[in-house]
Amino acid sequence: MATMFSPSTFFSTTTTNTPNTTITSPKPPQTPPPSKSHLPIPPSKPLVTTLTATLTATAAAAAILTATPPSLADSTAATTYQVYYGTAASAANYGGYGGNSNKKDSAEYVYEVPDGWKERLVSKVEKGTNGTDSEFYNPKKKSEKEYLTFLSGFRQLAPKDLVLNNLALSDVNLQDLLASADNVTSEEKKDEKGQVYYVYEIDGVAAHSLISVTCAQNKLYAHFVNAPTPEWNRDHDMLKHVHESFKTIGSF
């Protein structure tokens, strides 16, 4: 027989020995305890700290990613230069070592020098053997430099290839650079007054060179800008500016 559950199942039963009579006394109902209110539990302090740190790091990363890096043009614009006045004096008339004072009135050529570069003192012997008249270099990398040589007795420029080869005869560094060059280019330019300049660019594995050659006042002037490849890649615009700043007096 199936067992049926009735509401009486949930009440206790008391039986009295009264003939033919059964009295059932219901147990007083149990009052359920008051329910507890479920209040939101605030996050613990460590969790708040962690969330704050995460948001701060995310904001910092976003600022780094969105910041505009300084352009090469900005670094180039920050470079300042000094004008050097060269006299191209002969070894016999060479009375001092370096310096740029009181040369402006007797200068035969000019070029610009980046601030911070140092002048190398040229001796009378060096001036007399290979015609070096002035030289400046980057003290952080002495092989990054510019210098000028001159030779007397030249009224006009010879063909471009011949001029470069003749310059190399008295310049060992130029000989080595030409021997290991990947590419050598040359072109002829004229300034606004019609003066002719030969411009050479020598691209080697280890170094780069820009050379500007011209004739004026019965002299041949050659201005060199040399740099190892890493410095050339880093300072390309500055070195180009220095190269293009060379002029003989009377041509600007």
Phi, psi and chi 1 to 4 in degrees:
 res  aa     phi    psi   chi1   chi2   chi3   chi4
   1 MET       -  135.4  178.3 -175.5  -64.1      -
   2 ALA   -69.5  140.3      -      -      -      -
   3 THR   -88.1  127.3  -56.7      -      -      -
   4 MET  -102.7  133.5  -59.7  -65.5  -67.7      -
   5 PHE  -100.2  121.4  -65.5   93.2      -      -
   6 SER  -111.3  168.5   66.8      -      -      -
   7 PRO   -57.7  -27.1  -26.5   34.5      -      -
   8 SER   -65.8  -18.0   61.7      -      -      -
   9 THR   -60.2  -30.9  -54.9      -      -      -
  10 PHE   -88.3    8.5  -61.8   97.4      -      -
  11 PHE  -122.2  147.2  -60.9   92.3      -      -
  12 SER   -79.9  154.1   61.3      -      -      -
  13 THR  -120.7  133.6  -55.9      -      -      -
  14 THR  -116.9  128.0  -56.6      -      -      -
  15 THR  -113.0  129.7  -55.5      -      -      -
  16 THR  -107.5  136.4  -54.4      -      -      -
  17 ASN   -76.0   66.0  -68.1  -29.9      -      -
  18 THR  -105.4  131.7  -55.2      -      -      -
  19 PRO   -56.3  129.4  -20.8   29.0      -      -
  20 ASN    59.6   13.6  -58.3  -37.5      -      -
  21 THR  -133.5  131.8  -56.7      -      -      -
  22 THR  -122.8  119.8  -58.6      -      -      -
  23 ILE  -109.5  126.3  -59.8  173.3      -      -
  24 THR  -105.6  122.0  -56.6      -      -      -
  25 SER  -103.7  115.7  -61.2      -      -      -
  26 PRO   -68.8  139.6   25.8  -31.9      -      -
  27 LYS   -76.5  135.7 -174.2  177.2  180.0  180.0
  28 PRO   -55.7  136.3  -21.8   31.6      -      -
  29 PRO   -62.4  143.2   24.4  -32.9      -      -
  30 GLN   -78.3  131.0  -62.0  -76.8  -27.0      -
  31 THR   -85.2  118.0  -58.1      -      -      -
  32 PRO   -63.8  143.3   24.7  -33.1      -      -
  33 PRO   -62.1  147.9   24.5  -33.7      -      -
  34 PRO   -60.4  136.5   22.5  -33.0      -      -
  35 SER   -69.1  145.7   60.0      -      -      -
  36 LYS   -84.9  135.3  -63.9 -178.2  179.0 -179.8
  37 SER   -69.7  136.8  -60.1      -      -      -
  38 HIS   -94.1   94.6  -64.6  -76.4      -      -
  39 LEU   -88.3  146.5  -62.0  175.9      -      -
  40 PRO   -64.5  134.5   22.2  -32.4      -      -
  41 ILE   -88.7  120.0  -59.1  174.6      -      -
  42 PRO   -67.6  147.1   25.6  -33.5      -      -
  43 PRO   -62.4  146.9   22.3  -32.0      -      -
  44 SER   -70.3  160.7   61.3      -      -      -
  45 LYS   -59.8  -43.1 -173.0  174.2 -178.6  179.7
  46 PRO   -58.9  -37.2  -24.6   34.6      -      -
  47 LEU   -67.2  -41.9  178.6   57.6      -      -
  48 VAL   -62.0  -41.9  173.4      -      -      -
  49 THR   -62.3  -42.8  -56.6      -      -      -
  50 THR   -62.9  -44.1  -57.4      -      -      -
  51 LEU   -63.7  -41.3  -69.0  173.8      -      -
  52 THR   -63.1  -43.4  -57.2      -      -      -
  53 ALA   -63.7  -39.6      -      -      -      -
  54 THR   -63.9  -45.1  -58.3      -      -      -
  55 LEU   -64.2  -38.2  -68.0  174.1      -      -
  56 THR   -64.2  -43.8  -57.7      -      -      -
  57 ALA   -64.4  -38.7      -      -      -      -
  58 THR   -65.1  -42.6  -57.8      -      -      -
  59 ALA   -64.2  -39.8      -      -      -      -
  60 ALA   -65.0  -41.1      -      -      -      -
  61 ALA   -64.5  -39.2      -      -      -      -
  62 ALA   -64.6  -37.8      -      -      -      -
  63 ALA   -65.3  -38.9      -      -      -      -
  64 ILE   -65.5  -42.6  -67.4  172.5      -      -
  65 LEU   -69.0  -33.1  -69.3  174.5      -      -
  66 THR   -90.7  -11.0   56.3      -      -      -
  67 ALA   -67.3  140.9      -      -      -      -
  68 THR   -87.9  119.0  -56.6      -      -      -
  69 PRO   -67.9  152.1   25.0  -32.6      -      -
  70 PRO   -64.2  135.0   21.2  -30.9      -      -
  71 SER   -82.2  162.8   65.7      -      -      -
  72 LEU   -63.5  -33.0 -176.8   59.7      -      -
  73 ALA   -62.8  -36.3      -      -      -      -
  74 ASP   -64.9  -43.8  -66.9  -23.3      -      -
  75 SER   -67.2  -33.6   61.1      -      -      -
  76 THR   -69.1  -42.0  -57.6      -      -      -
  77 ALA   -63.1  -26.9      -      -      -      -
  78 ALA   -76.4  -16.2      -      -      -      -
  79 THR   -73.9  131.9  -56.4      -      -      -
  80 THR  -115.5  158.5   55.4      -      -      -
  81 TYR  -133.7  156.8  -53.7   86.1      -      -
  82 GLN  -117.3  142.6  -60.9  -66.8  -33.3      -
  83 VAL   -85.0  128.6  177.0      -      -      -
  84 TYR  -102.5  133.0  176.6   79.5      -      -
  85 TYR  -107.4  116.7  -65.5   88.0      -      -
  86 GLY  -103.7  140.6      -      -      -      -
  87 THR   -98.1  -18.8   58.3      -      -      -
  88 ALA    51.2   45.8      -      -      -      -
  89 ALA   -77.4  148.6      -      -      -      -
  90 SER   -70.2  164.0   65.7      -      -      -
  91 ALA   -60.4  -35.8      -      -      -      -
  92 ALA   -67.1  -30.9      -      -      -      -
  93 ASN  -101.3    7.5  -63.6  -35.1      -      -
  94 TYR   -81.0  111.1 -175.3   54.1      -      -
  95 GLY  -104.5    0.0      -      -      -      -
  96 GLY  -156.8  178.7      -      -      -      -
  97 TYR  -115.1  111.2  -67.4   88.8      -      -
  98 GLY    64.6 -156.5      -      -      -      -
  99 GLY    81.9  160.3      -      -      -      -
 100 ASN  -135.0   12.9 -165.9   29.8      -      -
 101 SER   -83.1  142.1   60.2      -      -      -
 102 ASN    60.2   26.5  -57.9  -38.7      -      -
 103 LYS  -103.5  -15.1  -71.4 -175.3  175.8 -178.7
 104 LYS   -60.3  -42.0 -172.5  172.1 -178.3  179.5
 105 ASP   -67.9  -31.3  -67.1  -20.6      -      -
 106 SER  -105.4   10.5   58.6      -      -      -
 107 ALA   -67.6  143.9      -      -      -      -
 108 GLU  -108.5  -16.9  -64.9 -175.2    6.1      -
 109 TYR  -153.3  163.5   65.4   88.1      -      -
 110 VAL  -139.1  154.1  -63.1      -      -      -
 111 TYR  -156.4  163.1   58.8   75.2      -      -
 112 GLU   -98.1  148.2  -66.2 -174.4   15.8      -
 113 VAL  -124.4  128.8 -179.1      -      -      -
 114 PRO   -61.7  140.2  -21.3   32.9      -      -
 115 ASP   -58.2  137.1  -83.5  -14.5      -      -
 116 GLY    99.5  -18.1      -      -      -      -
 117 TRP   -76.1  151.1  -78.1   31.0      -      -
 118 LYS  -109.1  148.9  -56.9  -63.1 -176.8 -177.7
 119 GLU   -88.7  132.5 -176.7  174.8    8.4      -
 120 ARG   -92.1  133.1 -175.7  179.0   72.0   82.1
 121 LEU   -75.0  127.3  -57.7 -179.9      -      -
 122 VAL  -100.2  128.6  179.0      -      -      -
 123 SER   -84.3  164.2   67.7      -      -      -
 124 LYS   -63.3  -36.6  -75.5 -173.2  176.2 -176.9
 125 VAL   -62.8  -47.0  173.9      -      -      -
 126 GLU   -64.4  -41.0 -172.6  175.9    5.2      -
 127 LYS   -62.5  -36.9 -178.0 -176.6  -77.4  -75.9
 128 GLY   -77.5  -26.0      -      -      -      -
 129 THR   -89.5  -47.2   53.4      -      -      -
 130 ASN  -119.9    5.8   59.6   18.3      -      -
 131 GLY    77.1   13.3      -      -      -      -
 132 THR   -65.0  127.7  -58.7      -      -      -
 133 ASP  -108.5  -31.6 -169.1   60.6      -      -
 134 SER  -158.7  154.8   58.4      -      -      -
 135 GLU  -157.7  138.3 -178.8  174.9  -40.0      -
 136 PHE  -130.9  150.3  -70.5   82.3      -      -
 137 TYR  -144.2  159.7   63.1   90.8      -      -
 138 ASN   -82.0  116.6 -177.4   -9.0      -      -
 139 PRO   -63.2  -20.0   21.6  -32.0      -      -
 140 LYS   -79.3  -21.3  -63.5  178.7 -179.6  178.8
 141 LYS  -154.5   94.5 -172.6   71.7  174.1 -180.0
 142 LYS   -64.4  -21.6  -70.0 -173.2  176.9 -178.9
 143 SER   -78.0   -6.2   51.9      -      -      -
 144 GLU   -92.0  109.5 -175.8  178.3   19.4      -
 145 LYS  -156.5  171.1   59.7 -174.7  178.9  179.7
 146 GLU  -137.5  144.6   64.4  174.0  -40.1      -
 147 TYR  -154.0  164.3   61.4   96.7      -      -
 148 LEU  -130.9  136.3 -176.4  134.0      -      -
 149 THR  -120.0  156.0   64.0      -      -      -
 150 PHE  -144.1  154.1   76.1   95.7      -      -
 151 LEU  -133.6  136.7  -62.6  170.8      -      -
 152 SER   -89.0  158.1  -60.4      -      -      -
 153 GLY    90.7   20.9      -      -      -      -
 154 PHE  -117.1  115.2  -71.1   83.3      -      -
 155 ARG   -86.2  -30.0  -65.9 -176.1  176.8  -83.8
 156 GLN  -150.8  166.0   61.1 -176.9   12.9      -
 157 LEU   -79.5  140.3  -68.3  169.6      -      -
 158 ALA   -80.3  177.3      -      -      -      -
 159 PRO   -53.5  150.5  -28.2   36.1      -      -
 160 LYS   -57.1  -45.9  -69.4 -167.5  -65.1  -68.0
 161 ASP   -64.4  -39.1  -67.6  -18.0      -      -
 162 LEU   -67.1  -38.8 -174.7   59.5      -      -
 163 VAL   -62.4  -45.4  167.3      -      -      -
 164 LEU   -64.7  -42.3 -173.1   61.0      -      -
 165 ASN   -65.3  -38.1  -70.0  -27.1      -      -
 166 ASN   -67.4  -36.3  -73.9  -20.8      -      -
 167 LEU   -63.9  -36.2  -70.9  173.7      -      -
 168 ALA   -69.4  -22.4      -      -      -      -
 169 LEU   -60.7  -32.3  -67.3  176.9      -      -
 170 SER  -110.3   10.8   58.3      -      -      -
 171 ASP  -132.4  100.9 -169.6  -31.4      -      -
 172 VAL   -63.1  -39.3  176.1      -      -      -
 173 ASN   -62.6  -38.8  -67.9  -31.5      -      -
 174 LEU   -68.1  -37.2 -179.7   56.2      -      -
 175 GLN   -59.5  -46.9  -67.6  176.1   22.9      -
 176 ASP   -64.6  -39.6  -66.5  -19.5      -      -
 177 LEU   -65.6  -42.1 -170.7   58.1      -      -
 178 LEU   -66.4  -36.6  -72.9  171.1      -      -
 179 ALA   -66.3  -30.9      -      -      -      -
 180 SER  -107.2   12.2   60.7      -      -      -
 181 ALA   -71.9  139.4      -      -      -      -
 182 ASP   -82.3  -31.0  -70.3  -25.7      -      -
 183 ASN  -156.3  138.2 -172.9   42.4      -      -
 184 VAL  -130.0  123.7  178.3      -      -      -
 185 THR  -119.0  153.9   61.6      -      -      -
 186 SER  -146.7  147.8   62.6      -      -      -
 187 GLU  -152.2  159.8   62.5  175.2  -40.8      -
 188 GLU  -107.5  131.1  179.4  179.5  -44.6      -
 189 LYS  -126.9  156.5  -67.7 -176.1  175.8 -179.2
 190 LYS  -126.8  140.1  -69.8 -176.0  178.5 -178.9
 191 ASP   -82.8 -174.3   63.3   13.9      -      -
 192 GLU   -67.3  -15.4   62.2  -82.6    6.0      -
 193 LYS  -101.6    4.2  -66.5 -173.0  176.4 -178.8
 194 GLY    90.2    3.9      -      -      -      -
 195 GLN   -72.7  135.2 -177.4  166.8  -23.6      -
 196 VAL   -89.5  136.5  176.1      -      -      -
 197 TYR  -127.1  134.2  -71.0   80.8      -      -
 198 TYR   -93.8  130.3  -72.5  169.6      -      -
 199 VAL  -118.8  123.6  177.3      -      -      -
 200 TYR  -117.6  144.0  -56.4   90.8      -      -
 201 GLU  -131.3  122.8 -176.9  166.4   -0.9      -
 202 ILE  -114.5  119.1  -55.1  172.2      -      -
 203 ASP  -110.7  109.5 -174.4    9.7      -      -
 204 GLY  -113.3  174.2      -      -      -      -
 205 VAL   -67.2  -41.5  175.1      -      -      -
 206 ALA  -102.5  -17.7      -      -      -      -
 207 ALA  -152.0  166.5      -      -      -      -
 208 HIS  -135.3  146.0 -155.6   96.7      -      -
 209 SER  -142.2  139.6 -177.9      -      -      -
 210 LEU  -119.7  130.4  -63.9  170.7      -      -
 211 ILE  -130.8  134.8  -53.0  170.1      -      -
 212 SER  -125.1  127.3 -177.1      -      -      -
 213 VAL  -127.6  136.6 -177.3      -      -      -
 214 THR  -152.3  165.5 -169.1      -      -      -
 215 CYS  -118.0  136.8  -82.1      -      -      -
 216 ALA  -161.8  145.5      -      -      -      -
 217 GLN    53.2   39.8  -56.1 -179.4   70.6      -
 218 ASN    63.2   29.0 -156.0   33.1      -      -
 219 LYS  -135.5  152.2  -67.1  178.6 -179.0  177.0
 220 LEU  -104.8  125.0 -177.9  143.5      -      -
 221 TYR  -111.7  134.1  -58.2   86.9      -      -
 222 ALA  -128.3  120.1      -      -      -      -
 223 HIS  -107.3  125.6  178.4 -108.3      -      -
 224 PHE  -114.9  138.8  -62.2   80.1      -      -
 225 VAL  -127.2  112.9  177.3      -      -      -
 226 ASN  -120.2  146.2  -64.8  -14.5      -      -
 227 ALA  -157.9  142.3      -      -      -      -
 228 PRO   -60.6  156.4  -20.2   31.8      -      -
 229 THR   -54.6  -45.5  -60.8      -      -      -
 230 PRO   -59.7  -42.0  -23.7   34.3      -      -
 231 GLU   -70.1  -35.1  -78.6   68.1   31.0      -
 232 TRP   -62.2  -44.7  168.1 -101.7      -      -
 233 ASN   -63.9  -35.9  -66.9  -25.3      -      -
 234 ARG   -78.4  -41.7 -178.0 -166.2   64.7 -161.2
 235 ASP  -109.6   25.8  -60.2  -28.7      -      -
 236 HIS   -51.0  -50.8  173.9  -89.1      -      -
 237 ASP   -66.4  -41.0  -71.3  -12.2      -      -
 238 MET   -63.6  -44.2  179.5 -167.7   73.7      -
 239 LEU   -66.8  -36.3  -63.8  171.8      -      -
 240 LYS   -61.9  -42.5  -84.7  -82.9 -166.2 -178.4
 241 HIS   -61.7  -45.5  175.4   90.3      -      -
 242 VAL   -61.0  -43.7  169.0      -      -      -
 243 HIS   -59.9  -45.2  163.7   68.6      -      -
 244 GLU   -76.3  -10.7  -66.8  170.6   -6.6      -
 245 SER   -80.4  -12.9   70.4      -      -      -
 246 PHE   -70.0  131.2  165.4   65.4      -      -
 247 LYS  -150.6  152.0  -62.3 -106.2 -170.9  -52.6
 248 THR   -90.2  152.4   58.5      -      -      -
 249 ILE   -65.4  134.9  -63.6  -63.8      -      -
 250 GLY    99.5  -10.3      -      -      -      -
 251 SER  -106.5   11.4   62.9      -      -      -
 252 PHE  -145.5      -   62.7   94.8      -      -
